[in-house]
Amino acid sequence: MVYSVSDLRLPCSPSVYSFSQSSFNASRRSSSFSLLLKKDLFSRKIFAQKSSYDSDSSPLTVASKKVLVPDDQGEGASSLTDELESPSTISDDPQVIHDVESEEMEDDTKIEVEEQESAPKELSTPLKRKISTEKSEAKPRTIPPPGIGQKIYEIDPSLLDFRQHLDYRYAQYKRMREEIDKYEGGLEVFSRGYEKLGFIGSEMGITYREWAPGAKSAALIGDFNNWNPNADIMNRNEFGVWEIFLPNNADGSPAIPHGSRVKIRMETPSGIKDSIPAWIKFSVQAPGEIPYNGIYYDPPEEEKYVFKHPRPQRPKSLRIYESHVGMSSPEPMINTYANFRDDVLPRIKRLGYNAVQIMAIQEHSYYASFGYHVTNFFAPSSRFGTPDDLKSLIDKAHELGILVLMDIVHSHASNNVLDGLNMFDGTDGHYFHTGSRGHHSVWDSRLFNYGSWEVLRYLLSNARWWLEEYKFDGYRFDGVTSMMYIHHGLQVGFTGNYNEYFGYATDVDAVVYLMLVNDMIHGLYPEAVTIGEDVSGMPTFCIPVQDGGVGFDYRLHMAIADKWIEILKKRDEDWKMGEIVHTLTNRRWMEKCVAYAESHDQALVGDKTIAFWLMDKDMYEFMALDRPSTALIDRGIALHKMIRLVTMGLGGEGYLNFMGNEFGHPEWIDFPRGDQRLPNGVVIPGNGYSYDKCRRRFDLGDADYLRYRGMQEFDQAMQHVEEKYGFMTSEHTYISRKDEKDRVIVFERGNLVFVFNFHWNNSYFDYRVGCAKPGKYKIVLDSDDPLFGGFGRLDHNAEYFSFEGWFDDRPRSFMVYAPNRTAVVYALVEDEPKVVNDLELVEIPETVKPAAAEPVKESEPDEESEPLDS
């Protein structure tokens, strides 16, 4: 039978997957079955990318004294005996690999492999590889050796009081690097586990290996052998690695056809169990079935997607458009990689964002988990299309100059037993901690044991896989706070006291893993971006590993969104300018942050977006320009723009927006779901599996007859002004005014002066603002512009000349008009940078412009009020 992705059944809630019985009875019907898709039903067939190297060319990532591998002549299986590597052979030099991109590899590329026999301390042994190509000269890439890890004390002398903990942490990291160098051939080799575990194709056949030390027996089953558990019995080595080699058929075709279903059947301490291979590269849920099926994919060369465009250079200012492929359609449906590529990527480019962060890429059986309950870590979600389609999406983004970041989940895993890693080999502590430490009480998920050698191999290889195979440009690591602390940050109010970060509550194994993965990513891909979702404020988080830090490039500045929600619950009269400024600027020196006013978290059911906090139900009736507005709508549109600009202006060195929030999407996100019965008998009503709230109404932001258009135009203008002036990464930042009486904030970023008047009523003529440089200033962004849904109270042709004299601790100043609830950005004309990306704005027709300006109460600024210095 043949199925298209549109036929795939929506998975049910996680509860049906939970393992609660003492044995597994997962027998399969014996009829042959294939999920290979017809080309006319899908843009590409379901397939697995064939390894660039054959089975013998890869580093042996799981150890054995005797491992069955195909011999050079292809006449069967020969035993490979490993010997312990002598310490004298360990090199202190940085590891060097060869950067052979897929577009550089031709069909006639020749690969030679030389295996180095050795045995590990625990489970692994290295293989040396020698690669030669006729077509291209390989470019070396290196993973530098560990540094001394002491610079953190120069950056933050307060850390000296916790030197014992930090030095121990760094010593553990160095010890792991040394162990990996000694027993695996280095971090570069160790992070290529996908070349030796899982399915590895070669000219002679297919080798399948799986680490499952708890299993008593194992067999490979699938469509290819009619699901016969006695047909292909696997062999186990002393380290718990199961292996089988399937030679090609007599006609030269592979033993397992591309696109067919596969599983591993194991006899475990918990009973007979059929599992999707842990390293599977694709999995699909067939119609009418609950669990997913592992898919063996290895398409013909002519059907593999070939990347055409190089990765863009890493931008200095990172402007991220957070997105979810499945809910990116205006229609109530699960959208596809192809539609996202064709419809959403051009929108992101036009809006002025230079990076797209894609959620829910790793396969997850429960759609409503938003991609955070991962079942198959190496497989792209089949709901949205094939691996080919995802590669095409990324390639198109690169053509547009957009970085593609993946929302990667290494903080926990789905507790599904049938299609995930939980109880994979029938034991509780296979990939995860045993007992209560291995379960997240709030997320209902399993927690990795980061001190396990094979877990390190699995996760490090996973982080490399998406960079190598799909050419992602970096990651946003989810749930890092949960990883770094044994208490997972639950019911812990972090106050900034360093004792909260460096003590027995810290999971040093997890922190060391984060150091290793950042080391590996930045060593192999210096341009790659890593962002950590940490709410705790862990010191050293964004300091390079060689200096003693955790190694992330950016920290998500999560406190900002929480602060805005807190402020929006108050009356305008109770907003404090100093409080806003403090929250936006409260970040560690020399550690970069990605700021955001709201992300997907605030858009989910149970929470509210900023637009909904501001305008509530009025958004449903008063957003049409041919109808009168309301005071609530006018206030909401004005503050929506100001909140986003002040967040971008002061909040960090990067900025993030969740798709649709740029124009104030009027509805929350509610994934299709049925009723859920809790263990205590309480029933949580579902929504009838409706997709109505699981989409993005981009048509609202594009409609020139709706007020949403003005907010979208402002967000676009904001991104382009940042592109032109690069103010987020300017070395010069000075806050000259945060006036509680006037409700005014004034600050400088580079050669721009930002003036925010948050007062609900007062506008100020001849308002004096400080500046650093002399000269002429002009307006480059005005939230009150009619194009942005404003009232047009400022003359954009006006020129503002500075005059000498100290004011607000600035050597110069100039006079402006500051309308209420308006943000204006002034640029120094004489030192104006060259235009990088001209902002093209479409004028709203005269018939839909406001007929009259909002009446305002004018008043003079209070010259006696003391401005608060930065």
Summary of the structure (lengths in Angstrom):
residues: 870
radius of gyration: 28.8
end to end distance: 67.9
largest distance: 93.2
contacts: 2990
relative contact order: 0.09
helix: 27%
strand: 23%
